[in-house]
Structure formats: structure tokens, C-alpha cells
């Protein structure tokens, strides 16, 4: 009689315990390792161990301050989910994920061109973009809907605008208020205005921020905020160095008399500071008065401009002035009358100065080949209709010099330098709020920082008025 061999019972289906959609329970690293060894069998048969997760845990400590004492330490399920996601993402790509997402601890590692889910990607960046985007979306699945809604309002992105640009716009709203408060009472004393901005800079440099809600931020929320806003941290750290590198390193000539003569030849009541022109009118205006504009650029920079170069610089200046209009006035209409003669000359000077100085800038994008160091060539690439992307550092270099030329033309050189220092310190203080990696705490911190800026500006303005009153009484 044949012996019947019983079929081996099929193993019960594996029920995933660590999933972003499961309730927030607790578990251990040992639980996670057991889970991963069932789900992710390595080709060589090697088992995943606590040692295997070492680089993942080290990254979490650097990024969000999270530490694990042992593999048997009870941890919230959200923490285990985050560890799992980071490990699996790292294993799924040939890119050095944790090096890519490392915090920019020093200026040498910081780059304005950092890619995140809200950065405009060029075709060679898309693999990195998709990797970070997928990870960010998974992390966001476990965030409380109210927190997610608040975060979206805080970032407030417009179409084709990066998170870094959105946050800059947010900071600039308060900065505009600060400037208005101070200029209202210190309008005719550029040195006093510079002193006021430097006092505000000291306040920003010493401002500290704590987690006011005193709760442990879930790891998935902390990592989500970290990844989403890492580009801004890179930008802020690189920003100050770029400002220092792009200061104009020669004396700027006084063009006021010559600019007034040009204005008189155009209209008897036109002043070089009057905002009478639009972006669309720049080319025709410069062509019509070509010799005068070339002469103004020569007086300001000390450099003559050959005809063909002047023609090409006019096209570049128009693009730069369009960017200035959007950044300074939130104006994208090319027919809006927002430009002055000084603005147009300053834009032309920015390009002519760079052509003679030959300063280099290399946009360092992680996961991408080198882009070269020629600033003008990179700027010109951004003028192409089919691919209008402009590297942050490139546009900032030309804008920074544009602002500096214009400040000298208008007699505001001292206050401009002080204002730029204040802006850098303000951005750095704002970035310290971001490093809280908690949505509620970050929102509260931003509001506190806004109030601090406005209130300190009012205090400085009142002190200036008070000193002037006492001075006038002494004279009487």
C-alpha cells in the first residue's frame, strides 16, 4: 500500500505590522529587523541586523536629533516606520542617500541649488527629485491633517515657485514692514538708517528659539519637515557667503549729474529715480539713447562697452529687471511702470562688471554633473524659452550687484550694506526656527520672530525721534 505524503501546510500570510497607515502603537528595533528579514530577503542570504541599520540611525540623529539606546528600546510606531522608510529608500537607489540629505553643517557643504520636492528640476535632476518626492509623500501620510494644512499654508507655494522662494517671500513681507517703519522717521540720514539696520542685525544674531509646545515630535513629522525645508537651510548658509563673495571690489563712479542730463534730454521734469518705465520699454529706451547709457556704464564701472556687448547686455538687463520687479514688487506684468533710469543703468552695470571681473560660480546640485563656472554663460542658458530655469546663485550674483550699484547711485550705500547684513541675519534666524522640525512650534516661532522684528524697529525709530527732539531743544 502506497504511503500518502501529506502536503506541507502553506505558511500564514504575512501581516505587515509596521506600516504608515497602521495605528500609532509601539515596537522595537528588534521587531523592525524581524519584519525586514521577512519582507526584504537579500540575494546573498545575509540577514538584516542591528548593525545593518547603523547608518540609518546615525543619519536620523544628525538630521532630527533622534537616538536609539538599544534594539529592545520601546519606540513609537511612527519612529519605526520612519527608520524602515529611510533604510528601504537607501537600499533602493545607487545614490548616497544619507550624504545627499545630510544637514549643511558648514558653508563648504551648503548649496543654493539643493533639490527637494519643491525645487524646479532640470532633466538631469529628476531621478533625485523623484526619490525625495516619494519619500516626502510617504512621510506626510502619518501627519495629522490639521498640521498638514497648517504646513501647506505656511509654505504657501505658487505655481513654479520653490519652497525656498516662498519662504524668502514670507520673510520679505516682514522686512518690508521693518524698512517702512524706519524710513518713515529716518528718511534723510543714510548713516543713521545704517545704524538702525545694524542694531536689528544684532537682535537677529542673538535671537534663540525653543520648542514652546514641549512635546516629543513624531519622527515622521520631524523627518518630513526636515526633508521639505532642507533646501532653505542650504540656501541660508550659502547666502551669506555668496553676498560676501559678490560685493563689488572697486569704487563705483558718481553718475548723478550725467543721469540728470540724460533725463533732461528725455523729458524736462524726469528724475533718474522716477519709476516711469516698464520692462517692455527697456530695450527701445536703451537703443534710442545708446551712447548715453554706454557712457553712464563707463562712468559707474570704469569700463567701456563695445557695441555688440552693449546690445547683448541690454537683453540680459531686461531679464534681470523682470526678476527684480517680481522679487521687489511681486509684479509680473512687463508693462507695469516700476523701473527708473537708475535701475536700468544698474542692471547694465551688473553685467559689465562681471564681464571684466570674471568671477566664477559653480552651481553644485547633488546627483548632477558639473555645470561649469562661467556666470554669464549660465545666465544666458536661463534666457532660453524652452528651459528658462535660472540657478539661484547665478541670479543672486547679478541681483546683488544690481542693488549695490543702484544704492550708490541714489546715495544709500551705507544703509544698503547694513540692510544686506540684516537680511542675512534675519534669514539665519528664520532657519533656526525651521530646525525645530515641529510644525506647530515652527509656526509659533515664525510669528514670534515677525513680532520681534517689527517691535524692535518701532523701538529704534522712537529712540531716533526722541534723540532728535532733545537735540532740537538743546539748540533752542
C-alpha positions in Angstrom: 0.0 0.0 0.0 1.4 3.4 -1.1 2.2 5.8 1.6 0.3 9.1 1.2 2.6 12.1 1.8 0.8 14.9 3.4 1.2 18.3 1.8 3.0 20.8 3.9 0.6 23.4 5.2 1.1 26.8 3.5 2.5 29.4 5.9 0.0 32.0 7.0 0.1 35.2 5.0 2.5 37.8 6.4 0.7 40.7 8.0 2.8 43.8 7.9 2.9 45.3 11.4 5.0 48.4 10.5 3.1 50.4 8.0 2.4 54.2 7.7 -1.3 53.5 7.6 -1.5 51.5 10.8 -2.4 53.0 14.2 0.4 54.5 16.2 1.4 51.8 18.6 4.9 50.9 20.0 7.5 48.4 19.0 11.3 47.8 19.0 14.1 47.8 16.5 14.2 44.1 17.0 10.6 43.9 15.7 11.6 46.0 12.7 14.5 43.8 11.9 12.3 40.7 12.1 9.8 42.4 9.7 12.5 43.5 7.3 14.0 40.0 7.2 10.7 38.6 6.1 10.0 41.3 3.5 13.5 42.1 2.2 15.5 38.9 1.7 19.0 39.7 0.4 20.3 37.9 -2.7 23.3 36.6 -0.8 21.1 35.3 2.0 22.6 37.7 4.6 20.2 38.7 7.3 19.5 42.3 8.3 20.8 43.1 11.7 21.1 46.0 14.1 24.4 46.7 12.5 22.8 46.9 9.1 20.6 49.8 10.3 23.6 51.7 11.9 23.9 54.3 9.0 20.2 54.9 9.0 20.1 55.5 12.8 23.2 57.8 12.6 21.5 59.8 9.8 18.4 60.3 11.9 20.4 61.5 14.8 22.2 64.1 12.6 19.0 65.2 10.9 16.4 65.4 13.6 18.3 64.6 16.9 16.7 61.1 17.3 18.7 58.5 19.1 18.2 54.8 19.9 19.7 53.3 23.0 19.2 49.6 22.1 17.4 47.3 19.8 14.9 46.4 22.6 14.0 50.0 23.4 10.2 50.6 23.1 9.6 53.1 20.3 6.5 54.7 18.8 5.4 53.0 15.6 5.9 56.3 13.7 9.6 56.1 14.6 9.9 52.6 13.3 8.0 53.5 10.2 10.5 56.3 9.5 13.5 54.1 10.1 12.1 51.5 7.7 11.3 54.1 5.0 14.8 55.5 5.2 16.5 52.2 5.1 14.5 50.8 2.2 14.9 54.1 0.2 18.6 53.9 0.8 18.7 50.3 -0.4 16.6 51.0 -3.5 19.0 53.6 -5.0 22.6 53.8 -6.1 22.7 57.3 -4.8 24.3 58.0 -1.5 21.0 59.0 0.1 22.2 60.0 3.6 25.1 62.0 2.2 22.6 63.7 -0.2 20.3 64.6 2.7 22.9 65.4 5.3 22.4 68.7 7.1 24.6 71.5 5.8 26.8 71.9 8.9 29.3 74.2 7.2 29.4 76.7 4.4 31.5 74.4 2.2 28.7 71.8 2.0 25.9 74.3 1.6 24.5 75.0 -1.9 21.7 77.3 -3.1 20.9 74.7 -5.8 19.7 71.9 -3.4 17.0 69.8 -4.9 13.8 68.9 -2.9 10.2 68.2 -3.7 9.5 71.9 -4.3 12.6 72.7 -6.4 12.2 73.2 -10.2 14.1 70.2 -11.6 16.1 70.2 -14.8 16.0 66.9 -16.8 19.2 65.6 -15.2 17.8 66.2 -11.7 14.6 64.2 -12.0 15.9 60.9 -10.5 16.9 62.7 -7.3 13.8 64.8 -7.4 11.5 61.7 -7.7 13.4 59.9 -4.9 13.0 62.7 -2.4 9.4 63.4 -3.6 8.4 59.8 -3.0 10.0 59.7 0.4 8.3 63.0 1.4 4.9 61.9 0.3 5.2 58.7 2.4 6.3 60.6 5.4 3.4 63.0 5.1 0.9 60.1 5.3 1.2 59.9 9.0 1.0 63.6 9.8 -2.2 64.9 11.5 -4.4 66.6 8.8 -4.6 69.9 10.8 -0.8 70.0 11.0 -0.5 69.2 7.3 -3.0 72.0 6.4 -1.1 74.5 8.6 2.2 73.5 6.9 0.8 74.0 3.5 -0.4 77.5 4.4 3.0 78.3 5.9 4.8 77.3 2.8 2.1 78.9 0.5 3.7 77.9 -2.8 2.6 79.4 -6.1 3.0 77.6 -9.4 6.6 77.1 -10.4 7.9 78.6 -7.2 10.3 76.7 -4.9 9.8 76.3 -1.2 12.9 78.4 -0.7 11.5 81.2 -2.8 8.2 81.0 -0.9 9.9 81.3 2.4 12.0 84.2 1.2 8.8 86.0 0.2 7.4 85.3 3.6 10.5 86.8 5.3 10.4 89.8 2.9 6.9 90.8 3.9 8.1 91.5 7.5 11.3 93.0 6.1 9.3 95.5 4.1 7.4 96.5 7.2 10.6 97.0 9.1 12.0 99.2 6.3 8.8 101.2 6.2 8.8 101.8 9.9 12.4 103.0 9.9 12.4 105.0 6.7 9.3 106.9 7.8 11.4 108.6 10.6 14.9 108.2 9.3 14.5 109.2 5.7 17.2 111.9 5.2 20.1 110.4 7.2 21.6 107.4 5.5 24.2 106.8 8.2 21.5 106.8 10.9 19.5 104.4 8.9 22.5 102.1 8.5 23.0 102.2 12.3 19.3 101.2 12.8 19.7 98.2 10.5 22.9 97.1 12.3 21.1 97.2 15.6 18.4 94.9 14.2 21.1 92.7 12.9 22.5 92.2 16.4 19.0 91.3 17.6 18.7 88.7 14.9 22.1 87.2 15.6 21.3 86.7 19.3 17.7 85.5 19.0 17.1 82.0 20.3 14.1 79.8 19.9 12.8 76.8 21.9 10.1 74.2 21.2 7.3 76.1 23.1 4.9 73.1 23.0 7.4 70.9 24.9 6.2 67.7 23.3 8.2 65.0 21.5 7.7 65.5 17.8 6.8 62.3 16.0 9.7 61.1 13.9 7.8 61.0 10.7 6.7 64.7 11.1 10.2 65.8 12.1 11.7 64.0 9.1 9.1 65.3 6.8 9.7 68.9 7.8 13.5 68.3 7.7 13.4 67.0 4.1 10.9 69.5 2.8 12.8 72.5 4.1 16.4 71.3 3.8 16.8 73.3 0.6 16.1 76.5 2.6 18.7 75.6 5.2 21.2 75.1 2.4 20.2 78.4 0.8 20.5 80.4 4.0 24.0 79.1 4.9 25.3 79.6 1.3 23.5 83.0 1.0 25.8 84.9 3.4 29.0 83.6 1.7 27.7 84.5 -1.7 26.9 88.0 -0.5 30.5 88.4 0.7 31.9 87.0 -2.5 29.9 89.2 -4.8 30.5 92.6 -3.2 31.8 95.0 -5.9 35.6 95.3 -5.3 36.2 98.7 -6.9 34.9 102.2 -6.4 31.6 102.9 -8.1 31.6 106.2 -10.0 29.1 109.0 -9.4 26.7 109.2 -12.3 24.1 111.6 -10.9 25.0 114.6 -13.0 25.2 112.7 -16.2 22.0 110.7 -15.4 20.2 114.0 -14.9 21.4 115.3 -18.3 20.0 112.1 -19.9 16.7 112.7 -18.1 16.5 116.3 -19.3 17.0 115.1 -22.9 14.1 112.8 -22.5 11.6 115.0 -20.5 12.3 118.2 -18.7 10.7 117.0 -15.4 12.1 113.5 -15.4 14.3 112.5 -12.4 16.7 109.4 -12.6 14.8 107.9 -9.6 11.4 108.2 -11.1 9.7 104.9 -11.8 8.5 105.8 -15.3 9.4 102.7 -17.4 8.3 99.1 -17.8 10.4 96.0 -18.6 8.9 96.1 -22.1 10.3 99.6 -22.7 13.9 98.9 -21.6 15.2 97.7 -25.0 13.8 100.6 -27.0 14.8 103.2 -24.4 18.4 102.0 -24.3 18.7 101.7 -28.1 17.4 105.2 -28.5 19.9 106.6 -26.1 22.6 104.1 -26.6 25.6 106.5 -26.4 24.4 108.0 -23.1 23.8 104.6 -21.5 27.2 103.3 -22.6 28.7 106.5 -21.1 26.8 106.0 -17.8 28.0 102.4 -17.5 31.6 103.6 -18.2 31.4 106.3 -15.5 30.0 103.8 -13.0 32.2 100.8 -13.6 35.3 102.3 -15.3 34.8 100.0 -18.3 33.7 100.9 -21.8 31.2 98.6 -23.6 31.7 97.5 -27.2 28.5 97.9 -29.3 27.7 94.1 -29.7 28.3 93.5 -26.0 26.1 96.5 -25.1 23.3 95.1 -27.3 23.5 91.7 -25.6 23.8 93.2 -22.1 20.6 95.1 -22.8 18.8 91.9 -23.4 20.3 90.4 -20.2 19.4 93.6 -18.2 15.8 93.3 -19.3 15.6 89.8 -17.9 17.3 90.8 -14.7 14.9 93.8 -14.3 11.9 91.4 -14.8 13.3 89.3 -11.9 13.8 92.4 -9.8 10.2 93.6 -10.5 8.8 90.2 -9.3 11.0 89.9 -6.3 10.7 93.5 -5.1 7.1 94.4 -6.1 5.5 91.0 -6.8 4.9 92.4 -10.2 5.0 90.0 -13.2 3.3 92.4 -15.7 6.1 93.5 -18.2 4.1 96.7 -18.9 4.0 97.9 -15.3 5.8 101.2 -14.7 8.2 100.1 -11.9 11.6 101.0 -13.3 13.8 104.1 -13.2 16.8 105.3 -15.2 19.0 104.3 -12.2 17.5 100.8 -12.3 18.3 100.3 -15.9 21.8 101.6 -15.6 22.4 99.5 -12.5 21.3 96.4 -14.4 23.6 97.1 -17.3 26.5 97.8 -14.9 25.9 94.4 -13.1 26.7 92.5 -16.4 29.5 94.8 -17.5 31.2 94.5 -14.1 31.0 90.7 -14.2 32.4 90.6 -17.7 35.5 92.4 -16.5 35.9 90.8 -13.1 35.4 87.3 -14.4 34.2 85.9 -11.0 33.3 82.2 -11.1 30.2 80.4 -9.7 29.6 76.7 -10.0 26.0 75.6 -9.3 26.5 72.4 -7.2 23.5 70.2 -7.5 23.7 66.8 -5.8 23.4 63.9 -8.2 24.2 66.1 -11.2 27.3 66.6 -13.4 29.3 69.8 -13.1 27.6 72.7 -14.8 30.7 74.9 -15.4 31.7 78.1 -13.6 31.1 80.8 -16.2 28.4 83.1 -14.7 27.3 84.8 -17.9 27.1 81.5 -19.9 24.9 80.1 -17.1 22.7 83.2 -17.0 22.3 83.1 -20.8 21.1 79.5 -20.6 18.3 80.7 -18.4 17.1 83.0 -21.2 16.1 80.1 -23.4 12.3 80.0 -23.8 12.1 76.2 -23.7 14.2 75.8 -20.5 14.0 79.1 -18.5 15.5 77.6 -15.3 17.9 80.0 -13.6 20.3 78.8 -11.0 19.7 80.6 -7.6 23.4 81.6 -7.2 23.6 83.0 -10.7 20.6 85.3 -10.5 21.6 86.3 -6.9 25.0 87.4 -8.0 23.7 89.7 -10.7 20.9 91.0 -8.5 23.2 91.7 -5.5 25.4 93.8 -7.7 22.4 95.5 -9.3 21.3 96.5 -5.8 24.7 97.8 -4.9 25.1 99.9 -8.0 21.7 101.4 -7.5 22.3 102.1 -3.8 25.4 104.1 -4.7 23.6 106.0 -7.5 20.9 107.0 -5.0 23.2 108.0 -2.1 22.2 105.0 0.0 25.5 103.0 0.0 25.9 102.8 3.8 22.3 101.8 4.6 22.3 99.3 1.7 25.3 97.4 3.1 23.7 97.4 6.6 20.4 96.3 5.2 22.0 93.4 3.4 23.7 92.3 6.6 20.3 92.5 8.4 18.6 90.4 5.7 21.3 87.7 6.0 20.9 87.6 9.8 17.1 87.6 9.5 17.2 84.6 7.2 19.5 82.7 9.5 17.2 83.4 12.5 14.3 82.1 10.4 16.3 79.0 9.6 16.9 78.4 13.3 13.1 78.3 13.7 12.9 75.6 10.9 15.4 73.4 12.7 12.8 72.8 15.4 11.3 70.3 12.9 7.9 70.6 14.6 5.0 72.2 12.6 3.2 73.9 15.5 6.4 75.1 17.1 7.8 76.3 13.8 4.6 78.3 13.1 4.7 79.9 16.6 8.4 80.7 16.2 7.8 82.5 12.9 5.1 84.7 14.4 7.3 85.5 17.4 10.2 86.4 15.1 8.0 88.6 13.0 6.8 90.4 16.1 10.3 90.8 17.4 11.5 92.4 14.1 8.6 94.9 13.9 8.6 95.8 17.6 12.4 96.3 17.7 12.2 98.5 14.6 9.5 100.6 16.3 11.7 100.9 19.4 14.7 102.1 17.3 12.5 104.6 15.4 11.1 106.0 18.6 14.6 106.3 20.1 15.7 108.2 17.0 12.8 110.6 17.2 13.4 111.1 20.9 17.1 111.9 20.4 16.2 114.4 17.7 13.7 116.2 19.9 16.3 116.5 22.7 18.8 117.8 20.2 16.4 120.4 18.8 15.6 121.6 22.4 19.3 122.0 23.1 19.7 124.2 20.0 16.8 126.3 21.2 
